[in-house]
Amino acid sequence: MPSSLLWAVDIFGRVYTLSTVGQYWELCKDTQLEFKRVSAVKQCCWGIACDHQVYTYVFSGDVPIRYQEETYENQRWNPVGGFCEKLLPSDRWQWSDVSGLKHQQLDSFTLPSPHWEWESDWYVDENIGGEPTEKGGWTYAIDFPSTYTKDKKWNSCVRRRRWIRYRRYKSRDVWAKIVLRDDPDQLPDPFNDISVGGWEITDEPLGRLSVWAVSLQGKVWYRENVCHHNPEGSMWSLITTPGEVVQISCGPYDLLWATLWEGQAIVREGIDRNNPQGISWSIVESPSSENGIMHVSVGVDVVWCVTKDRKVWFRRGVNSHNPCGTSWIEMVGEMMMVTVGLNNQVWGIGCDDRALYFRQGVTPSELSGKTWKAILSGRESDRSQTGSSTSLLSAGCFFTDDIQNQTNAITQGDADTSSDTELPSVPMHLANTPPMGAAASSSGNGTGNQTAETHANLTVDPLDSDQGETTVASTPNEKANLEMHTSSTNLNPSAELQWTNIDLKEAQKHPVLSVSTFAETSSLSSLGMFSVGAEEQYGADEHPLWAWVSGGGCLVDLHSPLKWFTVPSGLSSSVQSLSLSITPAQTAAWRKQIFQQLSERTKRELENFRHYEQAIEQSVWVKTGTLQWWRNWKPHKWMDVRVALEQFTGSDGMRDSILFIYYMYHEEKKYIHVFLNEVTIIVEVLNEAKHSFALYTPERTKQRWPIRLAATTEQEMHDWLSLLNMSCCESRRIQGPPSHHAIWSVTCKGDIFVSEPSPELEAGPHLMPCDQMFWRQVGGHLRLIECNNRGIVWGIGYDHTAWVYTGGYGGGFIQGLASSADNIYTQSDVKCVYIYENQRWNPVTGYSSRGLPTDRYMWSDASGLQECTKINTKPPSPQWSWVN
């Protein structure tokens, strides 16, 4: 997994980073500034300091950030002195840009801010189009503006050359203040929030960023021209909003949300490459009518928010086509804020303990995730203290006989820990284990037990108030349910060192601690033995209290484990030393009891389901293929799609089918589906270039827009037609030949269709509409057909031959799948096709094929309205062939 950083700000304004491959928080190199908020991406981080000024932190790299300044020197040829600096009044400036419209002298170029430096002085570019020019770098042309060449010709009246100078960005790996170069009358007021994103907008040039900021007066500002060679941008542009904005969040693509003072959210629409600022705002109401939205954070296609009552919400149905989403879903937990990073991963800051939590289980199929898990990473400055903490913690084991009880509690806690709850994943054995100081003071009296009980009861997780799923042991000396053997080498209680009950002061000093916080806090640290210094606001083992977090540049690989959730080394080593006292015999007894309990629970659960019937096996059959689909949005055209026909058998033995059509829309995979029991007719469509057919449903018949599919060959089209016809008949439970009461019809192409009447066809008071009747195709080709209620069906072909129905069914391309084995015969027909040649008399040449512009086509049908030539006149269907 490549390394990326998670950025966070504590309550003292110090900025920390946590690597995805590391385990410790690292303090930012520039410690002189105190920040309120930061917004990070992969290549840089923007922040707002406590002075309300904007700063940017650009990472150093192997390739420097350079920008090329250029200007052109222009000259005109003079008959007296040759080429000189004297130009005509209508000419461009002597020093100008490439267009000649802007005056640019060499001394007019200045550095945009103190964070840039010049690499060298001005020099002439002696190349044009990759080819070297003559010495001096001049290129020649007839006049301004024109095409310039490196060769001087007899008619070269003007010439120019390009001067180049590079400047380099030098403020890397430090916080660089954004210098305001805007108009003093339009300078923004102090900023309150900032968000960076938009680096993956479709077809976006590499390195461009969208930087949005909110001022104290509730105005929204956009930073222009922020890109790789200009990391500071150029100027702030004011964006009008429907109200006063409190906070804003920008995703890596075109998703931008902001919160208003009234508690609503606004969504920016119309953001694309040509218009990164967007077009308009849409208002989204708060998920709670009593409490408005306080904070919002967006990702690729997800939106999370926190309301004023600290509840966390997830927005459903958000995508690039619908940035507003559809509805809110309440999530478990109370947070100060949340942030969405790459891959839609989510972090949050707890409401009560100010601890940092990571949302586990976020996948492309489950964007809301499963559970909050506390990040237990320590600070880089704590590494030097873990060794002494570990040694003293291990030494405490020799002064107490309660270590065996702690071992029992560890074993029991590990057996009861569940990893699938909607709460932070906390080592429960630490919650059930008394503090070391309390264990050492319990030498034959009840004082130590009361102390440990008080401390255990005070460790309440901030998320437990909603769920109540985590239970903390009420007494540290509660016996485990497992059979354990006590050690026979206990020391004499009277010889033990008497510890003072000083940890009660620490419990009173910090009355509210989370279970996850307690997991990383050494109990000996409550004695105050590991002083870090006057400049440290936290104790050696206290976790920082976070005020802000940004995951915009943090890429978490779902398949690579993180080291954020392991207990710091000082405590984990002590836990390992305690675990060594468990013997193999104790482990075997523990496993035996667990297996016995699982067997009993399985028996109890099976008793509750004895009255249920056996499940009926349901088979599923799927056919896939590649076709073309006539898409239903403009511009209408054929596009390649993947088609899947899924046929499944229900519990009643009846079959039903669904046709899925998968297509790509703006590099996003989408699909449409059709239930075949809703299809009313499947008919072949005559197309000169495509072997196509159409599926009609009642709704699509009203819209005059069927589903049109095309195959590469005629045989493939007939295979799909026969399979879909058979599946439609099975879904509607239609089998065998048509009944005597069937309704027969003929299309304008001569194809024969039959429909079985249902009781609802003429039953009052609501008659079945004709567009809901199902028609299945029967082999054959006729011009006219008649039937009666005795099952006698006659037809007349195009050559006036009479045909009678023999009782078979299927035929044609359906033969072999769902057709009868007999009474199917070959049918032939002859049809005369007439086209007309039209001519007009001309006084000079007589009758000719040259007509007036208002005349009919020279080759047409009988009406003259349709052009019909010998070349473009085709047979009605592939079953027809020309005789002569």
N, C-alpha and C positions, 0 to 999 in steps of 0.2 A: 504494500500500500504506500503510495507516495506521501511524503510528509506535507501536511498543511496545518494551519494554525487556527485555534479558537481564541478570540479576543474577549477580554472582560475588564471591567472597571470596578474597583471596590469602593466602599463608602468614603474613603479618604482621597479619592480621585486618582489613585495609582492604576496604571494600565499593566495588565498581565497577559501573557500568551501561553497557551497549552498546545503542544504538538500532538498530532494523532499517533505518533510513534513514541511519545514520551510519557512520563508519569508525574512530572512536577511542573508547577506554574513558574514561569520565568518573568521577572520584572522587566519592563521595557527599558531599553538602554537610556533613553532620555528621561531622567527622573525629576527634572526641574519643574515640569508642568503638572498641573492637576486637571483631570478631565471629567466631564459630566457624561458624555456619550461618545461612542465610536461606532463606525460602520466599516466593515472590512470586506475586501475581495481578495482574490489570489495574489495580485501584484502590489496592492497598496492598502492603506487604511486611512479613512478620513475621520476626524473627530472634532468635537466642540469642547474647548477648555473652559475652565471656570470663569475666564474673562469674556466668555461668549464669542470668542474669535474662532475661526475655522483653521484647522491644521491638517496637513496630510503627511503620511508616513509611507515613503516609497522604499520598497526593498531593494537592496543592492543585487546586482547580477553581473554576469560575465560580459554582457553587451551594454555599453554605456548608452544613456539617453541623449541623443544628439539631434539638433535641429539645424537645417540648412537655410541660411538667409541668402537671398540672391537679389541682384539688381542688374540692370542692363545699361551699358553705355552705348549711345546712339550717335552716329556721325553721318554727314552728307558730303558727297563729292562736289568740289568747287573747281571750276575751270582754271582758276588762277593758282590756288595752293593745294589742290587735291582734296583728299578727305580731311575735314576739319570739324570743329565743334559747333560751327555756326549752322543752324538749321533754319528752314523756312518757318514763317509764322504758323502755317497750318500743320507743321510736323509735330511729332511727339516731343516729350521732354528729352534733354540731353541724357539725364539719368532717370530711368523709369522702370516700371515692372514689365513683365513679359507682354502685356497688352498695350503698353505705352500710355495708358490713361492716368496712371498714378505717378506722381513725382517722388523718386526715391534716390536721394543722394547717399553717398557712403557714410557720411557723418550723421545721417538721420536715424540710423539703426541703433537702438539701445537695448539693454537686457531687460526682459519683462519683469524680473524680480531679483532680489539679492541671492536667490538660490541657483542662479545660472552664472556661468563664466565662459569667456571666449576661449576657444581652443587655439586659434591662430589669427593672423591678420588676413585682410582681404587678398584674394588671388584670382587670376583669370582662369576660367574653365576652357581648356584647349581641346575640347571634344564636342562634336555635334552628332547626335544619334549614334554614339558609340564609336565614331571614327575620328581620328585626330585631325585637327585643323593646322593651318600654317602658324608659325610663331606669332604670338600675340592674341590668338583665339578669335580673330575676326571672322564673321560670316556675312555674306554679301547677298543683296537682292536688288531688284529694279526700283522698288519704292516701299514706303511704309504703308500698311503692313503687307507682307508678301511672304513667299516661300524663300527661306534663306538656304544658301549652299556654302560649302567651304571654298569653292573655287571662285576667283575673281574673273569676271567677264567684261567685255567691252561696254555692256550696258548696265553695269552695276553702279547704281547711283547712290545707294545707301549701304551702310554696314552697321553691325552691332556686335558686341561681345558680352559674355556673361561673367559677372564677378560673384564669387562665392565666399562665404564665411560661416564657420560652424560654431555653434554655442552648445555647451554641455551642461546637463542638470547635475549639480554637485551635492545637493542636500538629500542624500540617501541614507537610510537607517537612522534618521533623526526626524523629529517633528518639525516640519516646515510650515511657517505661518503663511496663509493665503493673503497676499497683498491686494488690497482693493484699489483697482485702477479705474473704477467706474466714474461716471459723472457725479460730482459731489451732491447735486440736487436729487439724484436717484439712488444714493447709497442705501443698502438695506439696513434696517435696524438690527440690533444684536440677535444672533441665532439661538434657537432653543433645541432644535432637533435636526438630524442629517441622516441621509440614507443614500447608499451607492448601489448601483445595479446596472442592468441593461446591456451587459457586455456580450450577451448571446442572442440579441435581437436578430431575426431572420435576415441573412445577407448583410449583416452589420460588419463594417471594416474592423479588422482585428485591433484590439487595444482601446476602442472607444468605450467610454463609461458615461452613464447618466447619473449625475449628482444632483439630488434634490435636498432642499433645506427649508426649514420652517423658522420664521422669526418670532420674536416675543409678541408681536402684534397680531399673530395668526396668519401672516402672509406666506405664500409658497414661492420659492425662488428656484430657478434652474441654472446650473453652471454650464456655460457654453464651452464647446470645443475641448472637452477633457478626453485625451487620448494618450497613446504611448509616448509620442514625442512632445506632448504638452501636458504633463501630469497635473499642472495647476489649473488648467482651463484659462479662459480669457476674461469672461465677465459674467455677472449675475443678471438673469432675466426674470422679471416678475410674471407669475402665472396667476390669472384671476381664478378665484374659487367662490363657491356659493355661500361660504361662511368662514368663520375664523377657525383655522386649523391648529391642532395641538401637536400632532405627531404624524409622521409619514414613513412609508416603507416601500422600497422598490425592489423587485425581483430581478433575477438574471435575464429574463426575457422581457415581455412587454406588459408585465403586471405591475400596477402601481395603485396602492391604497393609502388613504389618509383618514385621520379621525378629526371630528369637529368638536367644538366646545359643547354643543348640544348633545353629544353622545352618539351621533350618527357617524357613518363611514361614507366616504366618497371614493369613487373609482374612476381612474383616468382611462378614457377610451381613445382609440385612434392612434396609438403609439406604433410607429414603424420606423424603417430606416430613413425614409425621407422626412419624417416628422417625429423626431424623438421626444418632443415635448407633448405630443398628443393633441387631441382636438377638443374634447368636451369632458364634463364630469357627470357621473351618475351617482345617485344617492342610494345607500343601502341602510336599512333600518337596523337598530340594535337588536340583538337576540332577546334582550329583556327590556320590557317596557319601563320597569322601575329603575334599572341601572343601565346607563349608557356605556358605550365602548370607550375604554380608557387607553388601550394600546392595541396595535395591529401589526402583524408581520406577515409578509408574503414570500413565497418561494417560486418554483417553476410553475406549478399549477395548483397550489394550495394556499389557503389563507387561515391564519390563526389569530384570535383576538382575546383580550382580557377585558372584562367589564369592570365597572367601578366597585362591585362587590367581590372582586378578585377571582371570579369564576373564569375558567378557560373554555373557549368555544372553537369549534372547527367548522369552516365553511365548506359546504358540499356543492359539487357541480361546477367548480371553477376551471376554466380553460381559456385558451386564447380567443375562442369564438364567443365565450360568455364570461367575461372577466368578473361579472357581478356574482356569479354563482346562483344557487337555488335556495338553500336553506341552511340554518345553523344547527350544529350538534353539540350538546354540552359534554365536556370531557371531565374526568375526575381530577381533583386537585385545585388548590388555590395558589396563584402565582402573582408576583409583582409585574412580570413582563415575560414575554416569550420571543424567541428569534428563530427564523427558519433559514437554514443554510443550503448548501449544495445537496443534491439528491433528496431535497425536501425533508432533511433531518431537522429535528426541533430540539431546542434547549430552553430552559426556563429558570427563573430565580424564585425560590420559595417565598411565600408571603410572610411567614413567621420567623424562619431561621436565616433568611437571606442566603441559603445554600444554593448551589448550582445543580440542576437536574437535567438529565438527558432522556429524551423520549425513545424508548426501545421498541422495536418491531415495526418501524416505518419502512415499508416496501412499496414498490410501484403498484402492487395490488391492494395494499392496505395503507393508505396515505395517513390515516389518523394514528397509526401505531397501537401499542398495547399497554405499556406501563411506563411510569416515570422512575428513573433510577438515579440515585445521587452520585455525583462525581466526587470521589474521595481523594483526589490528587492533592499532595502537599505542595508547599512552596520550595523553590530551589534553595532558599536560605535555611530550610529545616534539615537538609541532609547532614550537616555537621553535628546536629544534636541527636540524630537517631541512634548513634552508637552508644552514647552515654545513657540515653533513655532506656535502651534495650538492656544494658548491663545492670542498671539499678532495678529494672523491672524484674529481671531474672533473679537478682539477688533477693528480692522480696519473698521468693518462694521458700527460702530456707527459714523464714521467721514465722511461718503460719502452718497450721494443720488443716486449713480450709481449702487447700489446693485441690484435694480430692473431690470436694463438692463442686468446685469450679469445673473440674474435668467432667464430672457427671452432667453439669449444666451445658457444657459445650456439646457433649454427645447428644443430649436430648434436643438442644436447639438445632443442631444440624439435621436431625431426623425430622423435625417439624417444619423446617424452612420450606416455603413454597416460592417458586420462581415465576408463577403465572398470575400473580395478583395485580391489581391496578394501583399498587403502592410502590414507593421506592424499594428497590431490592436491598435490604439491609441484613447483614449477618446477625441472625436472631440469637446466636449463642453469646454475642456480646451484650445484647439487651438482657439476657438472663444471667449474665455473670456480674457479680458485685464488683465495685471498684477495688483496686488492690489495696489502697489505703484502708478501706473499711474492712477488708478481709484480714489484714494484719492486726487490727485493733480488737478483733473479736476473739479474745483469749479467755474464754470461760465466762464472759458476762454478756449482757444483751445490748450494750451500747453500740458495738460495731454493727450488729444486725439492724438496729433501728436506723443507723446512718445509711447503710446500703439500701434499705428499703425506701428511705426518703429520696435518695439519689435516683433510684430506679424509677420511682413514680414521677419524677420530674422530667424524665426523658420522653417527651411526647413529640411525635412526628407532625410536621405541619399538614400533611395530607390525611392524617388519621381522623380528623374531625368529621370528614364526610363519609368515610367507609367503615372505620372501626374494625378493620380486619387484622390488625397486628395486636397481639396480646403480650404484655410485658409481665414477667413473673413478679408476683407480689412480694415474695420473700426470697432472698438469695439462697437460703439454706433449704429450700423446698427440695425434697428427695425426688430424684428422677425415676421414671417408670421402668427403667432398665435395671437389670440385676448387676451391680457393680461390687467389686471386692475392695475394701479399704486397705490402704498400705499399713504394714506392721512396723514401719520405721518412723512413726510420728515422734516429734520432739516432745519433751516434757512441757506442758503448758506453762508451768511456773517459771521455766527458764527462758521463755520467749521475751523478745524485746517489746516493751510497752510503747505503742505508737500513740501520739496525741490525736485527738479527734478534730484535726484542723481542716479536713475536707468539707465540713459543714459550712464554713465561710465561703468556700468556692461555690458550693451549691446555692447559697443565698445570693452570691454575686451574679451568677448566671442562672436564673430560675428556669429559663426556657431553652432547652437544647433538644435537637432532633435525634432520633434514634440513629440516623445515618451519621450525624455529627459525632455522637458518642462512640461510634465504631472506629473513628480515626483519632480519638482523644485518649491519650494515655492517662490512667488514673493517677500515676505518680506526678504528672504535671500539675495536678491541683495543689501540690505542696508548694508550688512556686520556686522550685529548685533550679529551673533552667531559664534564667533571665537572658533575653536576647539583647537588650540595650534600650536606652531611653528613646531611640528613634523608632523602635518597632511598636506599632499600635496593637499588634496581636501577640498573644502568648506563643510559646514555642510550638505547641500542639493545637492551637485554636485555628479553625478554618477561617479564611477571610470572609467578611460580610460583603456580598456582591451588590452592586447598584445597577450594573448594565452588562450585557453580554451581546456579542455579535458573532454569528456563525456564517456570514456570507462568503468567507474564504476557506471554510473548513469542509473538506471532502472526507466523509466517513464511508469506508468500504464495508458493505454488508457482510462480506465473507472474511474479513480480517478482524481479529479480536483487538479490543482497546485495553490499555493499561490504566484507564482512568478509575476503574471501579474496584481496584485492589486496595487493601488497607496499607497505609504507609509501612515501610520496612521496620520501624521501631516497634510497632504493635504486632505486625504479622509474625515476627520472629518469636515474640513471647507466646503468641497463640500456638505456634508450632512446637515450642518447648513444652507447653501444657499438653498438647495432643500426644506427645511421645509416651505419656504414662498409661495410655490405653493399651492393654495386653491383647494378644490374638484371641484369647479365650473370651474376653469381654466383647470383642467384635463379633465373634461367632454367635454368642448369645443374643447380641443386638439384632443381627441379621435373622436369626431364627424367630425371634419375636415379631419382627416386621413382617416376615413371610406368613406367620400364623395369623396376624391381624388382617393382612390382605386377603388371605383365603376365606376368613370369616366374613369379611365385607362382601366378597364376590358371591358367597352363598346367600347373604341377605338380599343383595340386589337382584339375583336371579329369582328369588321367591316372589318379588313384586311383579314380575313379568310372565308368570306362568300362564295367565289367562289370555295372553296375546296369541294370535294366530301366526303361523309360519309365514315369513315373507315370501312373496311371489317374485321369481326372477324376471327381470325386465331386460330384454335384449335391445341393443342399439346398433344400428347399421349406418355407416356414413360413406358417401361417395363424394370425392372432391375432384376438381378440375379447374382448368384455366379458360376463361371466356373473355369476351369484351362486352362492356355495358355502356349504353347510351345514357350519359349522366344527366341529371335533372337540374343542373344549374348552368348559367351562361358563362362562357360560350359552350353551347351544347356540342359534344363530340364523343367519339368512342374512346374508352379508356380500358386498359387491361385490369381485370379483376380476378379474384380467386373465389370460386363457387363451391359451396359444400351443402350437400343434401343429407340431412340427418333424419333417419327414420327410426322410430322407437316403438316398441310394443308395450302397451299399458297392461295394468293388472287384469283387465277384462279380456285380454287377448287381442284387442283391436289395435291397429297400427295408425300412427299419425306421423306427419313429416313436416319439417321446417327447412326452408331454403335460405341459406346465408350467403350474402354477397359482400366480400371484403374488398375495400378500396382504400387508396391513400389520398388524403386531402391536406395539402400544405405540410407534407412529411409527417402527418399524423394518421395512424391506422384507424379506420372507421368501418362500419358495416351497416347494412340494412337486412332485414329478415322478412320472410313471407311465410305465413302458415298456409300450407297447401289445402287445408279444409276451407280456406276463405277464397281460393282461386276459383273464378267462374269459367274461364276458358283459356286454353293455351293454343295459340294459332301461329302458323308460319307466316313470316312477313317477306314479301317479295322485295329484294334489294339486289341491285346489279353487282355490287362489290362485296356484299356480306351474306353469309348464310345465317340469317337471323330469325328469331321468333320472339313472341311477346306474351307476357303473363298479365291477365286482367283480374282485378278484384273489384268489388262494388265501389270502394272508395276511389280507386284509380280510374274506374270507368267514368265517375263523375268529374274527375280532374282532367279527363282526356289525356292522360299521361301513363300508359302502361309501362311495365318493366321490360325493356328490350335488351335481349342478349344475343350475341353473335358468336358462332364457332368458326374454327379455321377451315373445316371441311364439311361437306354435306353429310357424310356419314356420322361425324361427331354430333352435328345438329340433330339428326334423326335419333341417335342414341339418347340424347338428353330429352327430346320430345317424347319418346316412348316411355322413358323412365318417369318423367314428371307426370304424364297422363296416367300411368299405372298407379303412382303414389297418390294422385288426387282421387282416383276411384277408390283406393283402399281407405283413404281418410274419410270419405263419404259413404263407405260400405256399399259400394256399387260393384256388382260382379255379374259375369255372364252376358248374354245378349240383351238387347233392349226389350223392354216389356211391350205388351200390346197397346198400352196407353202412352207410350213414349211420344215425345214431340220431336219431329224431324225438321232439319233446316239445311239450307245450302248457302254457302258464301258466294260472293261475286266471283271468286276464283274457281268455284266448283267443288270445294271440299265439303264433305258431309259431316254434320254434327248432330248429335241426339241428346235430348235432355229428359231425365226421368221426372215426371210430375210428383210433387209432394203434396200432402194434405193441406199445407198452408197456401198453395198456389191460388185457389179460388175460395178459400174459407174466409168468411167475413168476421168482423167488419174491416180488418186490416189485410188487404190483399198483398201477396208477395210481389215486389217490383221485378220487372223483367231483368234488371241488371244484377239480381241476386240468384238467377237460375244458373245451374251448373251444366255446361255443355262438354261432352266428350266426343272425340273424333272417331269416326268409323271409316275404314278404308273404302275407297271408291271415288268416282268423279262424275257428277251429273250437272245438268243445267236446270232441271226442274224435278221436284219430288212430291209425291202425294201418298197419304197413309190413311187407314181407318182404325177403328177400335178392335178389329179382329187380328191385328198384326200383319196385315197385307200392306206392303210398301212397294210402289212402282216409281220409276224414274225415267227421264228422257235425257239422253246425252246431247252434246253439241252437234252431232251428226244425225240427230233425229231418230236414233235407235232407242227402243224401249228396253228397259232393264227391270228385273224383279228381284226383290230382296230374298235371299235363300235362308236366312236365319243365322248365318255365321256372324261373328263379331271380331273386331280387331282388323287385321289386314293392313296392307300398306307397310309403312315403317314400323307399325305397332306389332306386326306379325312375329310370333315367337315368344313374346313376353306375357301378354295378357290377351291372347286371342284364341279362338276355337281352333281345333285341329282339322275340322272338315268344313264343308260348305263355303270355302273361300276360293274364288276363281279369279283369273286374270281378266281385267277389263280394259278395253281399248276405246278410244274416242278420237274423233277428227274435228278440228275447229278451223274455220276459215278466218283469216285475219286480213282486213282490208285497210289499206292506206291510200291516200289520194294525192295525185300529182296535180298541182295547180299552175297555170300559166296565164299571162296577160299579153294581149295583142299590142304590138308596137308598130307605128306607121312606117318605120324604116326597115326593121328586120322581121316583122310579123310576130307570131306568137313566140314568146321566149320565157325563160325562168326568171327574168327580172321583173319584179312587181313594184307597185307603189309602196311607200312606207306604211300606208294604212291598210294594205292588203293582208290577207291571211298568209300563213306559211306556205312556201312552195311545195312542201310535203307535209301533209297534216292528216288528221282523222276526218270523219264525216262532218263534224261541226266546224272544222277549220280553226278551232281555238287551241288545239294541242298539236305541237310539232311532232310528226312521226316520219322519220326517214327509214330507209332500208337497213341502215346500220344500227340505229338506236332502238329499233323495235325488237323486243325480246319475247320469248315464250312466256306464258302466264306463270309457270312454275317450272322447277327443274324436271318434273315428270313429263313435260312436253318436249318434243323435238321437232324440228322442221322436216317436212316431208319433201318439199321441193322449193 
